[in-house]
Amino acid sequence: MTNRLPALSLFGHLFAAASLFATPLVLPEDGVLVPHAPPDPKPQAALLSAGMRAASKHSSGSWYLSIGMGTGFPQYNDGEVVNDRTGAIEPFKADTSFAFTSLLSTGYRWFDPERWGHWCFDIDFVGAYLGSGHGAPNESSAINLGFLGLRGRLGYRILEDRVEPFVGFAGGGVVVNTESASVNHGEVWGYWFAPGCGLRYYIPRSRWSVTVEGLFRFVGGVNGLSAPGATINETPHAGLDGHWIYVPVGVVALGYRF
């Protein structure tokens, strides 16, 4: 029994020494060794999760809604009126000196200075109306066009990213209704496309913007309007020979980004 006690005592000293070396020690000014607790991993985990949340909140753009109005000048020079009984064709043209237009669009705009510098891109769904008419006793004439389509624009921001010149292109379907001499010719569907350019101003410390844009719409496929005993084709044979309805348009729009 007495022989075992020194062995146990020696084993206890060795275990204590091993524990002492396994635990980091600090030496204060009074010379006393004090065990130093390992750093708590929780603050690092908290910083990591905060960084992940910050990264998840980083956005390269925003959704927006825009509404605008302006004026347009629709005209066509190569229309035709086809006599349904004889098949005779007469040339037909029109030039409207003024038309009202309105526009509503919603889409997404990409702007990320860290990735693309001052460049800005957007794509949106566009709905627009353009109409013109005049009336007299027992006689009225009108042309109404409804546009639906997609639009893409490329811009570059200047002046502390407050001003954005841009160019764009849009296209889609159009429904046209006309009336002449108090006779409604019905509705037909066609297509349209429009290059454009403009300038957008972002109001400081707000989500609002103001846009001035000019478009040149080409409208084609507007054929088959009905008249008494005749068929009106406003854009027959539309194609490279240039049989289109031409609609220069100027629009001022107010936008809000979410």
GIQUI-V251202 format. One record per backbone hydrogen bond with DSSP energy under -1.0 kcal/mol. NH is the residue of the N-H (numbers start at 0). CO is the residue of the C=O. E is the energy in kcal/mol with one decimal. If there is no record, write none. Layout:
# GIQUI-V251202
NH;CO;E / NH;CO;E
This chain:
# GIQUI-V251202
4;0;-1.2 / 7;3;-2.6 / 8;4;-2.7 / 9;5;-2.9 / 10;6;-2.4 / 11;7;-2.3 / 12;8;-2.0 / 13;9;-2.2 / 14;10;-2.3 / 15;11;-2.1 / 16;12;-2.3 / 17;13;-2.4 / 18;14;-2.4 / 19;15;-2.1 / 20;16;-2.1 / 21;17;-1.8 / 22;18;-1.4 / 25;33;-2.0 / 27;31;-1.1 / 30;27;-1.5 / 33;25;-2.0 / 35;23;-3.5 / 44;40;-2.1 / 45;41;-2.7 / 46;42;-2.6 / 47;43;-2.7 / 48;44;-2.5 / 49;45;-2.3 / 50;46;-2.4 / 51;47;-2.2 / 52;48;-2.3 / 53;49;-2.5 / 54;50;-2.4 / 55;51;-2.2 / 56;52;-1.6 / 61;108;-2.0 / 63;106;-2.3 / 64;255;-2.3 / 65;104;-2.8 / 66;253;-2.1 / 67;102;-2.7 / 68;251;-2.0 / 69;100;-2.5 / 70;249;-1.8 / 71;98;-2.2 / 72;247;-1.5 / 74;245;-1.8 / 75;93;-2.6 / 78;91;-1.6 / 79;232;-2.7 / 80;89;-2.8 / 81;230;-3.2 / 82;87;-3.1 / 83;228;-2.1 / 86;82;-2.5 / 89;80;-2.3 / 91;78;-2.7 / 93;75;-2.5 / 95;73;-2.8 / 98;71;-1.2 / 99;130;-2.3 / 100;69;-1.9 / 101;128;-2.0 / 102;67;-2.5 / 103;126;-2.9 / 104;65;-2.6 / 105;124;-1.6 / 106;63;-1.7 / 107;122;-2.2 / 108;61;-2.8 / 109;120;-3.7 / 110;59;-2.4 / 114;111;-1.3 / 115;111;-3.1 / 116;112;-1.1 / 118;115;-1.7 / 119;154;-2.6 / 120;109;-2.2 / 121;152;-2.0 / 122;107;-1.9 / 123;150;-2.4 / 124;105;-2.8 / 125;148;-3.0 / 126;103;-2.7 / 127;146;-2.3 / 128;101;-2.3 / 129;144;-2.5 / 130;99;-2.4 / 131;142;-2.2 / 133;140;-2.4 / 135;138;-3.5 / 138;135;-2.6 / 140;133;-2.7 / 141;178;-2.5 / 142;131;-2.7 / 143;176;-2.9 / 144;129;-3.1 / 145;174;-2.5 / 146;127;-3.1 / 147;172;-2.5 / 148;125;-1.9 / 149;170;-2.0 / 150;123;-2.3 / 151;168;-2.4 / 152;121;-2.4 / 153;166;-2.8 / 154;119;-3.2 / 155;164;-1.9 / 156;117;-2.7 / 157;162;-3.1 / 161;157;-1.1 / 161;158;-1.2 / 162;157;-2.0 / 163;199;-2.8 / 164;155;-1.0 / 165;197;-2.1 / 166;153;-2.1 / 167;195;-2.4 / 168;151;-2.3 / 169;193;-2.0 / 170;149;-1.9 / 171;191;-2.3 / 172;147;-1.6 / 173;189;-1.7 / 174;145;-2.1 / 175;187;-2.9 / 176;143;-2.6 / 178;141;-2.5 / 179;182;-2.2 / 181;139;-2.7 / 182;179;-2.1 / 184;177;-2.8 / 187;175;-1.9 / 189;173;-3.1 / 190;219;-2.5 / 191;171;-2.1 / 192;217;-1.8 / 193;169;-2.7 / 195;167;-2.0 / 196;213;-1.9 / 197;165;-2.1 / 198;211;-2.5 / 199;163;-2.0 / 200;209;-2.9 / 201;161;-3.0 / 202;207;-1.8 / 208;254;-1.9 / 209;200;-2.4 / 210;252;-2.9 / 211;198;-2.6 / 212;250;-2.7 / 213;196;-2.8 / 214;248;-2.8 / 215;194;-1.8 / 216;246;-2.4 / 217;192;-2.8 / 218;244;-2.1 / 219;190;-2.7 / 222;220;-1.5 / 224;231;-2.1 / 225;184;-2.1 / 226;229;-2.5 / 229;226;-2.3 / 230;81;-2.4 / 231;224;-3.3 / 232;79;-2.9 / 233;221;-1.6 / 234;221;-1.1 / 237;234;-1.0 / 241;238;-1.9 / 243;241;-1.5 / 244;218;-2.3 / 245;74;-3.1 / 246;216;-2.4 / 248;214;-2.8 / 249;70;-2.6 / 250;212;-2.8 / 251;68;-2.4 / 252;210;-2.8 / 253;66;-2.8 / 254;208;-2.8 / 255;64;-2.5 / 256;206;-2.0 / 257;62;-3.0
